[in-house]
Structure formats: C-alpha cells, structure tokens
Amino acid sequence: MEEAMGVVKHVLLVKFKEGVSESEIDQLIKDYANLVNLIDPMESFHWGKDVSIENLHQGFTHIFESSFKSTEAVAEYIAHPAHVEYANLFLSHLEKVIVFDYKPTTVRV
C-alpha cells in the first residue's frame, strides 16, 4: 500500500439541526466552498448528500471534503480567522458532526 505523499483529506459528516431550512443549508455550503478563495492552504472543496441504499448513515445527511498538501496545512486552515468565524456559524446549525482527517492510500494488487 502506498500512502499519498503529503496530501491530506479533511472530511466532515454532518446532520443539520431540525428546523434548519434548505436555503440556510445552501448558503452554509456556498460559504464553506468560498473558504477555498480565502484560505490559501485549502486546495479544494467537495460536498454531497447521502444516497446510500444501505441505510447505515446513522442520521448523517451531508459530507464535506477539503484537500490540503500536509497536516501542517490543515492546522493552518483550522487556525485561520476566516475558518474560525465560519466554523462557529456552521457548528451552530449542526445536531452532530464527525471530523476525520486522513492521507489517501493506494492499494496496488
């Protein structure tokens, strides 16, 4: 197995609080995506909704994934004032969240 050199994925699984409207969620997603323009270490942003037929989501409805060059870049992103301000707003709309950082690993068979 071959771990990606430096690359780190920062992943959030979230469930929004009851009563948070679709328009509020849409705006939160747009604001999250805009962090790529405000925080240099953040290289990319993707998101999606659960579409699994297995029903093992444990109530989590959305996933957010950002890419960084290193764990140090993730730390810089987390400490950045734009992230701190956004995170406080975002987290206030969530019922639950899991945050997971990993280095992608390729399996060669």
C-alpha positions as CSV (number, residue, x, y, z in Angstrom):
1,M,0.0,0.0,0.0
2,E,1.2,3.4,-0.8
3,E,0.2,6.4,1.3
4,A,-0.1,9.7,-0.7
5,M,2.8,12.0,-0.2
6,G,1.7,14.9,1.9
7,V,-1.9,15.0,0.7
8,V,-4.5,15.2,3.5
9,K,-8.2,15.0,3.1
10,H,-10.3,16.8,5.8
11,V,-13.8,15.2,5.9
12,L,-16.9,16.1,7.9
13,L,-20.0,14.0,8.2
14,V,-22.9,16.2,9.5
15,K,-26.5,16.2,10.4
16,F,-28.2,19.6,10.5
17,K,-30.5,20.5,13.3
18,E,-34.2,20.1,12.9
19,G,-35.6,23.4,11.6
20,V,-32.6,24.4,9.6
21,S,-34.1,25.3,6.2
22,E,-32.8,24.1,2.8
23,S,-32.0,27.7,1.9
24,E,-29.9,28.1,5.1
25,I,-28.1,24.8,4.2
26,D,-27.5,26.0,0.7
27,Q,-26.0,29.3,2.0
28,L,-23.8,27.4,4.5
29,I,-22.5,25.2,1.7
30,K,-21.7,28.3,-0.5
31,D,-19.9,29.9,2.4
32,Y,-18.0,26.7,3.1
33,A,-17.0,26.5,-0.6
34,N,-15.8,30.1,-0.6
35,L,-13.2,29.3,2.1
36,V,-11.1,28.0,-0.8
37,N,-10.8,31.6,-2.0
38,L,-10.0,33.0,1.4
39,I,-7.6,30.4,2.9
40,D,-4.5,29.5,0.8
41,P,-3.8,26.0,2.2
42,M,-7.3,24.8,1.3
43,E,-6.8,23.4,-2.2
44,S,-10.3,22.0,-3.0
45,F,-13.7,21.5,-1.6
46,H,-16.4,18.9,-2.4
47,W,-19.7,18.1,-0.8
48,G,-22.6,15.7,-1.2
49,K,-25.7,14.2,0.4
50,D,-26.2,10.6,1.4
51,V,-27.6,8.5,-1.4
52,S,-26.8,5.0,0.0
53,I,-29.4,2.3,-0.1
54,E,-27.8,0.6,2.9
55,N,-29.4,2.9,5.5
56,L,-26.2,2.9,7.6
57,H,-25.8,6.7,7.7
58,Q,-26.7,6.9,11.5
59,G,-28.6,10.1,10.7
60,F,-25.7,11.9,9.0
61,T,-27.0,13.6,5.8
62,H,-24.2,15.5,4.3
63,I,-20.4,15.1,3.7
64,F,-17.9,17.8,3.2
65,E,-14.3,17.1,2.0
66,S,-11.4,19.5,1.6
67,S,-7.9,18.7,0.3
68,F,-4.6,20.0,1.7
69,K,-0.9,19.5,1.0
70,S,0.0,18.4,4.5
71,T,-1.2,18.1,8.1
72,E,0.5,21.4,8.7
73,A,-1.7,23.0,6.0
74,V,-4.8,21.6,7.8
75,A,-3.6,23.1,11.1
76,E,-3.0,26.5,9.3
77,Y,-6.5,26.3,7.8
78,I,-8.1,25.4,11.2
79,A,-6.4,28.4,12.9
80,H,-7.2,30.9,10.1
81,P,-9.6,33.6,11.2
82,A,-12.0,33.0,8.3
83,H,-12.3,29.3,9.2
84,V,-12.8,30.1,12.9
85,E,-15.6,32.6,12.1
86,Y,-17.2,30.2,9.6
87,A,-16.8,27.1,11.9
88,N,-18.6,28.9,14.7
89,L,-21.6,29.7,12.4
90,F,-21.6,26.3,10.8
91,L,-21.4,24.3,14.0
92,S,-24.3,26.2,15.5
93,H,-26.5,24.7,12.8
94,L,-25.5,21.1,13.4
95,E,-27.0,18.4,15.5
96,K,-24.0,16.2,15.2
97,V,-20.7,16.1,13.3
98,I,-17.7,13.7,12.8
99,V,-14.4,15.2,11.6
100,F,-11.9,12.9,10.1
101,D,-8.5,13.7,8.5
102,Y,-6.7,11.1,6.5
103,K,-3.9,10.6,4.0
104,P,-5.3,8.7,1.0
105,T,-3.6,5.3,0.5
106,T,-3.5,3.5,-2.8
107,V,-3.6,-0.3,-2.8
108,R,-1.7,-2.0,-5.6
109,V,-2.7,-5.6,-6.2
